[in-house]
Amino acid sequence: MKRALFAVAVLLCVSCQMDKRFSRLQTGMTKTQVLAIVGKRPTGDKTQDGVETLQWETGSHYAKFKNGRLVDYGVE
């Protein structure tokens, strides 16, 4: 039981750190700038209708790019 509570606490802390990083993002940034701020490799990448979406496991964070620029980001 203690291990399960510890695991949940660790996941919450990691998610909070991602939220802090994502709060520094601004639309119009390049993919390179976004990746430098987030500091973690995305766990998912898809392109649909000319929009590339990167996703991170932690907290379901995402960043969407069109023409190489950030157009949307947040948590699903």
N, CA, C and O atoms as a GROMACS GRO file, in nm:
protein
  304
    1MET      N    1   0.081  -0.119   0.000
    1MET     CA    2   0.000   0.000   0.000
    1MET      C    3   0.086   0.126   0.000
    1MET      O    4   0.057   0.222  -0.071
    2LYS      N    5   0.193   0.125   0.080
    2LYS     CA    6   0.282   0.240   0.087
    2LYS      C    7   0.349   0.265  -0.048
    2LYS      O    8   0.368   0.380  -0.088
    3ARG      N    9   0.384   0.158  -0.117
    3ARG     CA   10   0.448   0.172  -0.248
    3ARG      C   11   0.353   0.236  -0.348
    3ARG      O   12   0.393   0.319  -0.430
    4ALA      N   13   0.227   0.197  -0.342
    4ALA     CA   14   0.128   0.253  -0.434
    4ALA      C   15   0.108   0.401  -0.409
    4ALA      O   16   0.101   0.480  -0.503
    5LEU      N   17   0.101   0.441  -0.283
    5LEU     CA   18   0.086   0.583  -0.249
    5LEU      C   19   0.209   0.662  -0.292
    5LEU      O   20   0.198   0.774  -0.341
    6PHE      N   21   0.326   0.602  -0.273
    6PHE     CA   22   0.451   0.668  -0.314
    6PHE      C   23   0.452   0.687  -0.466
    6PHE      O   24   0.491   0.794  -0.514
    7ALA      N   25   0.411   0.586  -0.540
    7ALA     CA   26   0.408   0.595  -0.686
    7ALA      C   27   0.313   0.705  -0.733
    7ALA      O   28   0.345   0.779  -0.825
    8VAL      N   29   0.198   0.716  -0.670
    8VAL     CA   30   0.102   0.821  -0.705
    8VAL      C   31   0.161   0.957  -0.674
    8VAL      O   32   0.146   1.050  -0.754
    9ALA      N   33   0.226   0.972  -0.561
    9ALA     CA   34   0.288   1.100  -0.524
    9ALA      C   35   0.395   1.141  -0.624
    9ALA      O   36   0.404   1.258  -0.661
   10VAL      N   37   0.477   1.046  -0.668
   10VAL     CA   38   0.582   1.075  -0.766
   10VAL      C   39   0.519   1.120  -0.897
   10VAL      O   40   0.565   1.217  -0.957
   11LEU      N   41   0.416   1.051  -0.943
   11LEU     CA   42   0.350   1.089  -1.068
   11LEU      C   43   0.290   1.228  -1.060
   11LEU      O   44   0.296   1.304  -1.158
   12LEU      N   45   0.232   1.264  -0.948
   12LEU     CA   46   0.176   1.397  -0.931
   12LEU      C   47   0.284   1.504  -0.936
   12LEU      O   48   0.264   1.610  -0.996
   13CYS      N   49   0.398   1.478  -0.875
   13CYS     CA   50   0.509   1.575  -0.878
   13CYS      C   51   0.561   1.594  -1.019
   13CYS      O   52   0.588   1.707  -1.060
   14VAL      N   53   0.576   1.487  -1.093
   14VAL     CA   54   0.623   1.495  -1.231
   14VAL      C   55   0.524   1.573  -1.316
   14VAL      O   56   0.564   1.654  -1.399
   15SER      N   57   0.397   1.549  -1.295
   15SER     CA   58   0.293   1.620  -1.370
   15SER      C   59   0.297   1.768  -1.339
   15SER      O   60   0.280   1.850  -1.430
   16CYS      N   61   0.318   1.805  -1.213
   16CYS     CA   62   0.326   1.946  -1.176
   16CYS      C   63   0.444   2.014  -1.244
   16CYS      O   64   0.434   2.128  -1.287
   17GLN      N   65   0.556   1.944  -1.254
   17GLN     CA   66   0.673   2.001  -1.322
   17GLN      C   67   0.644   2.023  -1.469
   17GLN      O   68   0.686   2.124  -1.526
   18MET      N   69   0.572   1.931  -1.531
   18MET     CA   70   0.535   1.948  -1.672
   18MET      C   71   0.444   2.069  -1.687
   18MET      O   72   0.457   2.145  -1.783
   19ASP      N   73   0.351   2.087  -1.593
   19ASP     CA   74   0.261   2.203  -1.598
   19ASP      C   75   0.341   2.333  -1.592
   19ASP      O   76   0.311   2.427  -1.665
   20LYS      N   77   0.443   2.338  -1.506
   20LYS     CA   78   0.527   2.458  -1.495
   20LYS      C   79   0.599   2.484  -1.626
   20LYS      O   80   0.607   2.598  -1.671
   21ARG      N   81   0.651   2.379  -1.687
   21ARG     CA   82   0.722   2.395  -1.814
   21ARG      C   83   0.626   2.442  -1.924
   21ARG      O   84   0.659   2.531  -2.002
   22PHE      N   85   0.509   2.381  -1.928
   22PHE     CA   86   0.412   2.417  -2.032
   22PHE      C   87   0.360   2.559  -2.014
   22PHE      O   88   0.320   2.622  -2.112
   23SER      N   89   0.361   2.611  -1.893
   23SER     CA   90   0.316   2.748  -1.871
   23SER      C   91   0.413   2.850  -1.934
   23SER      O   92   0.377   2.966  -1.952
   24ARG      N   93   0.534   2.806  -1.968
   24ARG     CA   94   0.632   2.895  -2.031
   24ARG      C   95   0.620   2.897  -2.183
   24ARG      O   96   0.684   2.979  -2.249
   25LEU      N   97   0.538   2.810  -2.240
   25LEU     CA   98   0.523   2.804  -2.384
   25LEU      C   99   0.438   2.920  -2.435
   25LEU      O  100   0.351   2.972  -2.364
   26GLN      N  101   0.465   2.960  -2.559
   26GLN     CA  102   0.386   3.066  -2.624
   26GLN      C  103   0.363   3.025  -2.768
   26GLN      O  104   0.451   2.970  -2.833
   27THR      N  105   0.243   3.053  -2.818
   27THR     CA  106   0.216   3.022  -2.958
   27THR      C  107   0.315   3.098  -3.044
   27THR      O  108   0.359   3.208  -3.009
   28GLY      N  109   0.350   3.039  -3.156
   28GLY     CA  110   0.448   3.098  -3.247
   28GLY      C  111   0.588   3.044  -3.228
   28GLY      O  112   0.674   3.066  -3.313
   29MET      N  113   0.614   2.973  -3.116
   29MET     CA  114   0.746   2.915  -3.093
   29MET      C  115   0.774   2.804  -3.193
   29MET      O  116   0.681   2.742  -3.245
   30THR      N  117   0.902   2.779  -3.219
   30THR     CA  118   0.940   2.668  -3.305
   30THR      C  119   0.938   2.538  -3.224
   30THR      O  120   0.936   2.540  -3.101
   31LYS      N  121   0.940   2.428  -3.296
   31LYS     CA  122   0.944   2.297  -3.231
   31LYS      C  123   1.070   2.284  -3.145
   31LYS      O  124   1.065   2.230  -3.035
   32THR      N  125   1.183   2.334  -3.195
   32THR     CA  126   1.309   2.329  -3.121
   32THR      C  127   1.298   2.406  -2.990
   32THR      O  128   1.345   2.358  -2.887
   33GLN      N  129   1.236   2.523  -2.992
   33GLN     CA  130   1.218   2.602  -2.870
   33GLN      C  131   1.130   2.529  -2.769
   33GLN      O  132   1.160   2.526  -2.650
   34VAL      N  133   1.022   2.470  -2.817
   34VAL     CA  134   0.930   2.398  -2.729
   34VAL      C  135   1.000   2.279  -2.664
   34VAL      O  136   0.989   2.258  -2.544
   35LEU      N  137   1.072   2.201  -2.744
   35LEU     CA  138   1.142   2.084  -2.690
   35LEU      C  139   1.248   2.124  -2.589
   35LEU      O  140   1.271   2.052  -2.492
   36ALA      N  141   1.314   2.238  -2.610
   36ALA     CA  142   1.414   2.286  -2.515
   36ALA      C  143   1.350   2.322  -2.381
   36ALA      O  144   1.408   2.296  -2.276
   37ILE      N  145   1.232   2.381  -2.384
   37ILE     CA  146   1.162   2.419  -2.261
   37ILE      C  147   1.107   2.297  -2.189
   37ILE      O  148   1.123   2.284  -2.068
   38VAL      N  149   1.042   2.209  -2.262
   38VAL     CA  150   0.980   2.091  -2.201
   38VAL      C  151   1.088   1.998  -2.145
   38VAL      O  152   1.071   1.942  -2.037
   39GLY      N  153   1.198   1.982  -2.217
   39GLY     CA  154   1.310   1.905  -2.165
   39GLY      C  155   1.294   1.755  -2.166
   39GLY      O  156   1.382   1.684  -2.118
   40LYS      N  157   1.185   1.706  -2.219
   40LYS     CA  158   1.162   1.562  -2.228
   40LYS      C  159   1.123   1.528  -2.370
   40LYS      O  160   1.060   1.607  -2.440
   41ARG      N  161   1.161   1.409  -2.411
   41ARG     CA  162   1.120   1.363  -2.544
   41ARG      C  163   0.972   1.329  -2.542
   41ARG      O  164   0.923   1.269  -2.447
   42PRO      N  165   0.900   1.366  -2.648
   42PRO     CA  166   0.759   1.328  -2.654
   42PRO      C  167   0.744   1.177  -2.669
   42PRO      O  168   0.832   1.110  -2.724
   43THR      N  169   0.634   1.125  -2.620
   43THR     CA  170   0.608   0.982  -2.628
   43THR      C  171   0.518   0.948  -2.746
   43THR      O  172   0.497   0.831  -2.778
   44GLY      N  173   0.465   1.052  -2.811
   44GLY     CA  174   0.379   1.030  -2.927
   44GLY      C  175   0.393   1.143  -3.026
   44GLY      O  176   0.421   1.257  -2.989
   45ASP      N  177   0.373   1.111  -3.154
   45ASP     CA  178   0.386   1.210  -3.260
   45ASP      C  179   0.293   1.168  -3.374
   45ASP      O  180   0.302   1.057  -3.424
   46LYS      N  181   0.204   1.259  -3.414
   46LYS     CA  182   0.116   1.228  -3.527
   46LYS      C  183   0.093   1.356  -3.607
   46LYS      O  184   0.103   1.467  -3.554
   47THR      N  185   0.061   1.339  -3.734
   47THR     CA  186   0.032   1.453  -3.821
   47THR      C  187  -0.102   1.427  -3.889
   47THR      O  188  -0.126   1.320  -3.946
   48GLN      N  189  -0.189   1.527  -3.882
   48GLN     CA  190  -0.321   1.518  -3.945
   48GLN      C  191  -0.359   1.655  -3.998
   48GLN      O  192  -0.355   1.755  -3.925
   49ASP      N  193  -0.397   1.660  -4.125
   49ASP     CA  194  -0.438   1.783  -4.190
   49ASP      C  195  -0.334   1.895  -4.176
   49ASP      O  196  -0.369   2.011  -4.156
   50GLY      N  197  -0.208   1.858  -4.187
   50GLY     CA  198  -0.100   1.957  -4.181
   50GLY      C  199  -0.064   2.004  -4.042
   50GLY      O  200   0.016   2.096  -4.027
   51VAL      N  201  -0.123   1.943  -3.938
   51VAL     CA  202  -0.092   1.980  -3.800
   51VAL      C  203  -0.020   1.863  -3.733
   51VAL      O  204  -0.073   1.752  -3.726
   52GLU      N  205   0.101   1.890  -3.685
   52GLU     CA  206   0.179   1.788  -3.614
   52GLU      C  207   0.150   1.801  -3.465
   52GLU      O  208   0.159   1.910  -3.409
   53THR      N  209   0.116   1.690  -3.402
   53THR     CA  210   0.087   1.690  -3.260
   53THR      C  211   0.189   1.603  -3.187
   53THR      O  212   0.205   1.485  -3.219
   54LEU      N  213   0.257   1.662  -3.090
   54LEU     CA  214   0.347   1.589  -3.002
   54LEU      C  215   0.275   1.568  -2.871
   54LEU      O  216   0.206   1.657  -2.822
   55GLN      N  217   0.292   1.449  -2.812
   55GLN     CA  218   0.228   1.419  -2.684
   55GLN      C  219   0.331   1.366  -2.587
   55GLN      O  220   0.427   1.299  -2.625
   56TRP      N  221   0.309   1.397  -2.461
   56TRP     CA  222   0.392   1.347  -2.353
   56TRP      C  223   0.304   1.267  -2.260
   56TRP      O  224   0.191   1.307  -2.230
   57GLU      N  225   0.355   1.151  -2.214
   57GLU     CA  226   0.279   1.062  -2.127
   57GLU      C  227   0.232   1.131  -2.001
   57GLU      O  228   0.116   1.118  -1.961
   58THR      N  229   0.321   1.205  -1.939
   58THR     CA  230   0.293   1.267  -1.810
   58THR      C  231   0.179   1.367  -1.820
   58THR      O  232   0.195   1.473  -1.880
   59GLY      N  233   0.067   1.335  -1.763
   59GLY     CA  234  -0.045   1.428  -1.759
   59GLY      C  235  -0.111   1.454  -1.893
   59GLY      O  236  -0.191   1.547  -1.904
   60SER      N  237  -0.081   1.374  -1.994
   60SER     CA  238  -0.142   1.390  -2.127
   60SER      C  239  -0.119   1.528  -2.188
   60SER      O  240  -0.209   1.584  -2.250
   61HIS      N  241  -0.002   1.582  -2.170
   61HIS     CA  242   0.033   1.712  -2.229
   61HIS      C  243   0.053   1.698  -2.379
   61HIS      O  244   0.098   1.594  -2.428
   62TYR      N  245   0.018   1.803  -2.452
   62TYR     CA  246   0.035   1.801  -2.597
   62TYR      C  247   0.079   1.938  -2.648
   62TYR      O  248   0.059   2.040  -2.583
   63ALA      N  249   0.139   1.936  -2.767
   63ALA     CA  250   0.177   2.059  -2.837
   63ALA      C  251   0.148   2.036  -2.984
   63ALA      O  252   0.185   1.934  -3.041
   64LYS      N  253   0.080   2.134  -3.048
   64LYS     CA  254   0.043   2.123  -3.189
   64LYS      C  255   0.117   2.228  -3.270
   64LYS      O  256   0.126   2.345  -3.231
   65PHE      N  257   0.169   2.184  -3.384
   65PHE     CA  258   0.247   2.272  -3.471
   65PHE      C  259   0.188   2.275  -3.611
   65PHE      O  260   0.145   2.172  -3.664
   66LYS      N  261   0.186   2.392  -3.670
   66LYS     CA  262   0.147   2.407  -3.810
   66LYS      C  263   0.252   2.497  -3.875
   66LYS      O  264   0.284   2.603  -3.823
   67ASN      N  265   0.303   2.452  -3.988
   67ASN     CA  266   0.409   2.524  -4.058
   67ASN      C  267   0.529   2.549  -3.967
   67ASN      O  268   0.594   2.654  -3.975
   68GLY      N  269   0.558   2.452  -3.879
   68GLY     CA  270   0.676   2.460  -3.793
   68GLY      C  271   0.661   2.550  -3.671
   68GLY      O  272   0.759   2.571  -3.599
   69ARG      N  273   0.542   2.602  -3.647
   69ARG     CA  274   0.520   2.693  -3.534
   69ARG      C  275   0.412   2.639  -3.440
   69ARG      O  276   0.316   2.575  -3.485
   70LEU      N  277   0.427   2.664  -3.311
   70LEU     CA  278   0.332   2.619  -3.210
   70LEU      C  279   0.201   2.695  -3.226
   70LEU      O  280   0.199   2.818  -3.221
   71VAL      N  281   0.092   2.621  -3.243
   71VAL     CA  282  -0.040   2.683  -3.258
   71VAL      C  283  -0.133   2.652  -3.141
   71VAL      O  284  -0.231   2.724  -3.119
   72ASP      N  285  -0.104   2.545  -3.065
   72ASP     CA  286  -0.190   2.508  -2.953
   72ASP      C  287  -0.111   2.415  -2.861
   72ASP      O  288  -0.025   2.340  -2.907
   73TYR      N  289  -0.141   2.420  -2.732
   73TYR     CA  290  -0.075   2.332  -2.636
   73TYR      C  291  -0.161   2.325  -2.510
   73TYR      O  292  -0.246   2.410  -2.487
   74GLY      N  293  -0.137   2.222  -2.430
   74GLY     CA  294  -0.213   2.208  -2.306
   74GLY      C  295  -0.217   2.066  -2.257
   74GLY      O  296  -0.127   1.987  -2.284
   75VAL      N  297  -0.322   2.034  -2.184
   75VAL     CA  298  -0.343   1.902  -2.126
   75VAL      C  299  -0.477   1.850  -2.172
   75VAL      O  300  -0.578   1.921  -2.167
   76GLU      N  301  -0.478   1.726  -2.218
   76GLU     CA  302  -0.605   1.665  -2.262
   76GLU      C  303  -0.683   1.613  -2.145
   76GLU      O  304  -0.792   1.559  -2.163
   0.00000   0.00000   0.00000
